[in-house]
Amino acid sequence: MALRSGKSASATVPRPPARKPIGAVRRAQQITTYGVGAMIAIGEQSFIVSGLDSWKVDDDASVVSEPRLSARLGVADFRLPPAASPPSGDGVRVRRFPAIYSCRGCHKLQQWGKFASPPNRSRCPECLVDLTPSRFVVACGDGHLDDFPYWMWVHSRSEPSTATGHRLSLHTDRRTASLRGVVIRCTCGKQASMEGAFSGMALGKIGIRCAGRRPWLGAAAPVEQCNRVPRTLQRGSSAAWFPRMRSALSIPPWDGPLQRLLDRHFPMFRDESDAEIEKYALKLGLLDRLKDDTYTIRDLILAVREREDLSRLDGTVEMDASTGHEASSRLRQEEYAKLIRTTPEDPNHIRFVCVPPKADETAAPVPAIEQVMLVKRLREVRVLEGFTRVEMPMPTDTAARRGALSLKPMAWLPAIEVIGEGVFLRLDQARVSAWENLPGTRHRSRLIRANHSLQLRDRSRDPVAESQITARFILLHTLAHVLINEWSLDAGYPAAALRERLYVSPEMAGVLIYTATSDSAGSLGGIIGQGEPAKLARSIDSALRRVSWCSADPLCMESEASGTDSLNLAACHACVLLPETSCETNNSFLDRAALIGTPDGTAPGLYEFIGQDSSVTA
């Protein structure tokens, strides 16, 4: 993806000649790291990625189709971010942000445009020193972003003098690396260090409220009404941009030849009569393009009607009330129904192949696992739906808490598709149900649920918001983590290359562990081998032994609140936590005691409860 600076043109107005790219990032990074609204440092300067309405995308070559997900997100389709090759046209536009720069020579701190006129704006005209973008910005939990209010910060404790002008300068004491050594001075004689600027209510105490600015959408973007207290952030802080992503697996029947054929032609057929569909299909010779000649016009018409029914959904990703998490959404329920059934490899299923492992009578039984399925091929579509700042996104967040990707709603969202393989495990429902009703189990899950409820109330400003995270969710989530850590040692993949996909509800208890890349390298067989009965039994036994002791014990096991926002119990970087790319919930809702139990026996883990692993219960 090529990055170009400059104001974006309207889609209906001819664009000026393309400017020379000022940098490039990979397509996948446009979804996960440098998406719309994210800041990116290029050389000595800082920019923010512009909205989707300024992107130049190829309408045909860049389409990524996933009907189930596009229907539930309320868009027509998805598009690949522009590549860095010439056909990408203008690529992705970026805008300069922050707008405040400083000079290391004369220490001036002012708007970038006040330093000089083109073409030498990257240097101070007096010192001939490269300008430095402001280290500090302010953001609020509703996605707004602005320059740090230096002037108000300096003059917050006393009235400014009116006898002189107010020109700010930035001074750094090299004897200390703390914020106390960063001092802002004004020519009126006032000065203040940046110490204390990062506390939660620091700006609120001096009367600053969020201005509702959205600089990634351009100067013409209307500000939004917002009265939240903004937070001070480092320009490069990870809290300055959290992507809110959705994903879905391509499953039957949506992975079949007819549906793949409709990916491009469905808009032509939608809401047309059977006769019109038949006329256009024969004219275009659509059925002639299929390798399988058993399909008829009637089959094509039925496929169109199926997709029409899907497209009439209300544009929401449903959340099951039992967990309040996407793990129980309708999308996951549909995938779960396919994962527990065999889908053999044939020309009709090139995107999804799911088969049971070969029977091995010599292998030991796998504790608590009712079913194992080898997903020999899968296709996942990952979509950037929006983003948040300051606070990580949560499934319960409303649309108002997400930064807008464009000035006006677009008919598409940016997405990438990845190909991979994985192992699906379904736990024994009867044993899980019996375990989650134990008093000790309920007590530990209540500790996490109470902390989560506090977070929900703070973020939603709803005093009665209640978490619905269950013991079953905590169990499956923790099991996925320990298996990813174990398989990363055996399968040859680093933990960051493996991902979890949770299926949790009163009717579901499954987890898919998979690897996926943007090419066929994600289906080389390294993970599939871990699902063979003998190897799976050994890996689960080894994983349980490994987490039965942590180098941070006894503090880790005895903790009643750990992790971000205290949403974990017995879980730390030495035992359970994973790279952020692997976890669906940002390393939250984890407790290894759910697997192995507490030392005092008050809360038995699942494997201790069923008594099938004597090495753990000893």
C-alpha positions, 0 to 999 in steps of 0.5 A: 500500500502506497501512502501519499500526502495531500488533501483527498478529492471527492469520488465524483471530482477528477483527481489531480496527478498522483503524488509521489508516495511518501512511504508504504505499509503492507496490506495486512497492516492497514487492518491491524496496525495502520488503519484509518485514524491511526498515526504513522511516523515516516522519517522525522514527520508524523501523519494520520491515515485518512478516511476510506472516502479518500482511498483509491481502490480497484473496484473489480480486483480488490473485492473480497466476498464473504456474504455472511459477514457483509450482511451482518455488518450492513455493507455490500462487500469488502475491499482489499487495501490498495497495494504499493503497485502502480494500479493502486493509483493514489493509494491511501492518503495521509494527513499531517498530524499532530499539527504542532511541531517544535524545533530543537534549535530555537525551541519554538513550539507552534503550528507546523504551518507557521514555521515556513512556506513550501518547499522547506517546511520540514526545517526551521527557517532560522536554525535549519534544523529538522522540525519534530512533531509533538510527542503528546496528543489527547484522545477520548474513549469515543475515538476523537483526537486532538493536539495537546493543549499546551497553551492552556496547560501552561496557563492553567494555574494562573491568569496569563499576563496580557503585557506580552505576546504568548509564544511557546517553547519546548525545553528538555532537561537531559539530566532526567528522562521523566516528564518533569524534565519536559518544560513548556515556557511562554514568553509571558513568563509562565511555564509548566512541566508535563509532569502529571499530564497523563493522569486520568483527570489531569485535563479535566481539572483545568476545565478541558473537555473533548472538542470532538475533532476527527483530523483523519477525516480532514479539516472540513469534517464536522466536530462531534458533540462530546463532553468527555474528559480527554486523556493525554497520550504519547503520539506512538502509544498503542492506546492511541489506536485500537482496531475493532475487527470482525472476522468470519470463516467461509463455510458451506454453502457460501464457499461453493462454486455457485456462490463464488460465481455470484460474488461478482454478479450478484448485484446484477441478479438481486431482486430480479425475476427468475426469467431475468436471471435466466436471461442474463445468466445465459447471455453471460455464459455463467454456467459454462464457467463452472468445472462441474456441468451438473449445475442448472439454471434452477440451481443458480436461481436458488443460490441467488435467492439464498443470498438475497435472504442473507442480505436482508439481515439488519446489519448487526453482529448478534451477541448471545446474552449468555456471554455478551461476546462474539464467541456466541454470535449467530456467525459463530453458531453457523460455523460451529454447526459446520465444524462438528460435521464432516465436509470432505475435500472436493471441487465444491469445497475448496475453501473449507475442508473439515474431517475427523482424524483417523481412528487410533485404538492404541491412543489414550483417550483425550480427557474431557474432549468429546470430538476432534475435527481436523480443519484441513483448509479454511478461509477467514475474512478479517474486516476493519469495522472501526477503531477506539482510542484510550480503551480497548474495544469490547463486543458490548461497545456501541457504534457511538464509541467507535471512530468513523472510517469515513465522513459518510457511510461507505458501501464497503469496508477494508478487509483481507482474506487469509488461508489456513488450517486448524484443529477444532475441539469440542468439549464434553457438554455434560462434564463441563455443565457439571463442573461450571455449577460447582460452588468454587467454580461459580465463585471464581467466575464471579470475581472476574464478572464483578470486575468486568461489570465495573469496567462496563459501567465506566465505559458505557456510563450505565450504572446497572450494566452487568457482565455476562462472562461465564465460567465456560467461557473462561475455561475454553479461553484458558484451554485455547491459550495453554494449547497454543503455547504447547503447540508452538513448541511442537508444530514449528509455528511461533505462538504469534502465528497461531490464533484462537476462535471460541465457540461458547454458549449454553449449547456450544463448547468448542475452540478452533486453534488455527494458523492463517496467512495471506497465501497458501503457507498457512495450510502446510500441515503443521497444525493438522498433525497436532489433532491426531489422537495420540499426539493430542492426548500427549500435548494436553497432558503436557500443557496441563503439567506446564501450567500446573506450576508458574514461576510467579507462584504462589502470587499468580495462583493466589491472585484475585485480580490480575491483567488489564482492568483486573479481568484475569485471575491466575494468569500471567506472562509466565504461564498463560498469556499470549501475543496480542495477535493470537487472542480474541479478547486482549488477554482477558478472562483467563484463569488456569485454575479453571483447568487444574484447580486451586491448591486448597481444593476449594475450586477444582479445575475441570481436569481435576473434577473429572479425575482423568489426569492423575498427574494434575490431581496429585 
